[in-house]
Amino acid sequence: MLLTASVWKRKREDLRIERAPLAKAFDKNPQDLRLALQIKAIDDKIADCTEQIVKEKRQSKPSS
């Protein structure tokens, strides 16, 4: 299934919302490796979404 840029943007925003409370908790306890790993996993998913958005934008532009 091919997702559109708007779907990727929504998914990325949902991931950012999911990440926010974890980051807040991590700020209070920076030695918590479990939180760090959860945040890292979400950051990787956010990066994947951003990459897909960029890819979609490139594909939608007419070739020069």
Buried (B, 14 or more C-beta within 10 A) or exposed (E): EEBEBEBBBEBBEEBBEBBEEBBEEBEEEEEBEEBBEBBEEBBEBBEBBEEBBEEBEEEEEEEE
